[in-house]
Amino acid sequence: MTKVLSSIAINSSVDEVFVYMASPHNGPAFIPNLNENTNIFPEEDGVGQKFDWRFNMAGVDLRGKGEVTEYEMPNKVVISSNGDIDSVWTYLVEESEGGVKVSVEVDYELSETALQRVTNDAVISKLTQKTAEQMLDNLKVILEG
């Protein structure tokens, strides 16, 4: 699997950041190119919550299923997904000087899809890194807005 990492400081509370970020309902608002999370069940966020996702990378529509596999309020949530991209998204939230430090680690592996035929692994890696960075920038804007 390939790994990307990113972190950011957000001027907010740990609880507010965690509750917003950990919900699959909110993912499309802050994760670039995540078109939708649907069929989210159960409604309450936590371990075992499942959903369908649709993501666009380099103009290719990718689909799969996600599940919250760890939910340690207010510091850690892990979402595992499979489909056109198999991935594990680990979000960490911790107190830091001036607010909250939010980190994301994404381990992913592309299945044999149209995306691999369109571009190479180096480009996919760079796009994924930029997505992680922009995701946290968006989260900061939303929560500090």
N, C-alpha and C positions, 0 to 999 in steps of 0.2 A: 504494500500500500504506500501511497505518497502522502506526505504530511505537509500542511501549512499551519502557521501560527501567527497570531496577531493579538495585540492588547492595546488598551486605551484607558485613560483616566476620565471618569464621568463625575460631574458635580451633582450627585444625587445620593439617595440612601441605598444601602445594600438591598433592603427588602424591595424597594420600588424597581430597581434594576432587575433583580432576579425574577420577580413576578411577571414583569413585562417580557423579558427575554426568554423565559422558560416556556411560554405558551405558544404552541403551534398556531394558535389563532393569529398571533402577531407577526409571525415570520415573514409573510409577504410585505409587510410595511417597512421592514428594515433590511432584509436580505436581498441584495440586488439580483435581479433576474429570476427570483422565485415568484413565478406567476400566481401560484395558489397552493394552499393546503386545504384539502376537502375531506369530507367524511370523517371528521375528527370525533373520536369516541373513546372514552366518555368525555363529556363536556369539561369535567373537573380536571385540571392539570395535575399530573403525577405519573408515577411508574405505571406502565401498562397502557398509557394513552396512545392510541394509534391514529394514523391519518394517511391519506394519499397526497403526494406532492407532484407538482409540475414545474420544471426549471428549464430555462433557456440558456444555453452556452454556445457562443459563436454561431448563433442562428439556428441551432439544432434543439428541438423540443425533446426534453428528457423527462421520464416519469418513473415513479416508484412509490414505495410504501415506507413510512417512518414509524418508529416507536420510541417513546420515552423509556429508557432502560435504567436510568438512575435519576433520582430527584431528591437532593439533599438541601432542603430549604435552609438558609438563603444563599448557599455557597456554590453548589454544583448541580448541573443538569447534563445528562448525556442522552443524545438522540441517535439511534442507529437506524440506518435506512438501507434498503436494497431496491434494485431495479436497474435502470440504465447506468446509474452510479451507485456502487455500494460504498457507504461511508459511515463514519462515526464522528459526530459533532460533540465536543466537550466544551462546555461553557463554565468558567470559573469566575466568581464574584467575591471580592474581598475588600475590606476597609483599607484605605491608604491615605497618605497625606493629601488633604484637599478634596476628599471624596471617596470614590470607589474605583478600584482597578478591575477592569473586565478583560478576561482573556478568552480566546477561542482557539481550539486546536481541531483541525479537520483532517482525519485520515480517510483517504478515498482511493477507490480503484474503479476505473471505467470498465464496463463490460464491452464486448465487441459491438460497437454502435456506429451510426453514421458519423458521430463526432470524431472518432478515431480516423475515419477516412478523410475528413475535411481538414484536419490539422494534426500537428505532431505533439508528442508528450511535453516538450519544453513549452510550447504555447499554452497548452492546457494547464500546466503547472503555474505559469505566470498569471493566467486569467483567474485561476482559483485563489492565488495569493491576493490579487487585487480585490476579488470578491470579499474575502475575509476582512481586509482592511476597510473597504467601503462599508461593509455591514456594520462594523463597530463605529465608524464615523456617523452613519445614519442613526444608529442607536443613541449616540451622544446628542445629536441634534434633536431627536424626538424627546428624550428624557430631560434635556436641559432647556428645551424650547419654551 
